[in-house]
Amino acid sequence: MLNSVISETIAGTVLGGDAGHGQPSVEGESFVPLSFFVDRLETLRQRSEGGLYAWTAGEIFTFDMLGDLGEIIACAPTLGHAMRQLAQGLPMLQSGAETSFTVIDDEARLSYRVLDPEIWPRRGDAEITLSLAQNICMRFGMPRGALRQVGLEYVPDRDPSDCARHLRVMPRFDQTENYVAFPARFLSNPSVTGSAGTQEFSERSRALLDRLSRRQSRLATGELVRARILRHIGRGSLGQASIASELGMSDRSLRRKLSLEATSYHDILEECRRAQGEALLTRTERSLGDIAHALGYSDQTAFSRAFSRWFSMCPSEIRKSARQPAGGELMPGLAG
């Protein structure tokens, strides 16, 4: 699926000596595969008392550990500016993920999810990202116990009481994305360590967005299309014209560029449907009709026909097989 990576500096801080060796990017920065990071972090999480390793690891980050993004967040005039910058700039630290920041009425929410359905389990990855967001909020004067909601995409794999005590709120599990929500009144808080002027912050922010744009322009068209499809599955149009428009090109131009890469929009869409559909079948309790709709099929019959062709099993059989361990006894629930 996606060639998702994470900053070697971030991986090294979180994993210690188990961070592996990164591959230099064209800008001289080093990254490690996100799948490697998620796998190692999951092991550390499982071994930790109460499963709190990732939550506490996110709390140790200082702005300088986050590189250029951290420097910009540190000079943000208010928490609102800092959270929007985090949502926009996280691709500087990690690719293959979607992060958004929204404010509705009196509630602010930062949401995050890994797009690649083949990277799983990723409980620790979700926890450390949300913990980082809370860490930033606290550096702008928000009290630790101010979180209103914490949402996690996974099904709980242990008693969540330790997690609830640490966060001071009981998380909501099996959500469509990971998120932290807090009162919007804190968005006007200035940094407790001081900040730069609005003009300096704006200039740095624009420079970072320019770097992100240049980085994206170097990606293969197929990679861009794949990320857009995975972002939209269950949330928006999967039509080729719609995706082409988002990428700033015509439908014809998109077809031509994909052809030069020996692929097509249809091939990429089917690849994404297969991977995401299998993930929804084996990791969630969503109905087959809901999954068919999320994947953009006209009806459940078309969905079943496609999956029977790919897996030689109908969707209900795929789901049942995922719950059946080698011994033949049904699992009590889906893996988180």
QUIZIMO-V254879 format. One line per field, one symbol per residue. ss: DSSP state (h for helix, s for strand, l for the rest). psi: psi as a letter, one per 30 degrees, with the letter a starting at -180 (. if undefined). burial: I if it has 24 or more other ideal C-beta (glycine too) atoms within 12 Angstrom, else O. Layout:
ss=???
psi=???
burial=???
This chain:
ss=llllssshhhhhhhhhhhllllsslllllsssshhhhhhhhhhhhhhlhhhlhhhhhlllllhhhhhhhhhhhhllllhhhhhhhhhhhhhhlsllssssssssllssssssssllllllllhhhhhhhhhhhhhhhhhllllhhhssssslllllllllhhhhhhhllllslllllsssssshhhhhlllllllllhhhhhhhhhhhhhhhhhhhhlllhhhhhhhhhhhhlllllllhhhhhhhllllhhhhhhhhhhllllhhhhhhhhhhhhhhhhhhhllllhhhhhhhlllllhhhhhhhhhhhhlllhhhhhhhhlslllllsllllll
psi=bkiklkkeeeeeeefbfgfaklkklfgflkllkeeeeeeeeeeeeeflkgggeeeeefffkleffgbeeeeeeegkfleeeeeeeeeefefffklglkklkljjcgkkkkkkkkejffjklheeeeeeeeeeeeeeeefggklegfkekkkkflkkglkgeeeeeefgkklklhlflklkklkfffffklkfglllleeeeeeeeeeeeeeeeeeefflkeeeeeeeeeeefkgfakgkeeeeeeeghlleeeeeeeeefghaleeeeeeeeeeeeeeeeefflgkleeeeeeefgkelfeeeeeefeeefgkleeeeeeeffjleffkklflkk.
burial=IIIIIIIIIIIOIIIOOOIIOIOOOOOOIIIIIIIIIIIIIIOIIOOOOOIIIIIIIIIOIOIOIIIIIIIIIIIIIIIIIIIIIIIIIIIIIIIIIIIIIOOOOOOIIIIIIIIIIIIIIIIIIIIIIIIIIIIIIIIIOIOOOIIIIIIIIIIIIOOIOOIIOIIOIOIIIOIIIIIIIIIIOIIOIIIOOOIIOOOOIOOIIOOIIOIIOOIOOOIOIIIIIIIIIIIIIIOOOIOIOOIIOOIOOOOOOIIOIIOOOOOOIOOIIIIIIIIIIIIIIIIIOIOIOOIIOIIIIOOOOOIIOIIOOOOOOIIOOIIOOIOOOOOOOOOOOIOI
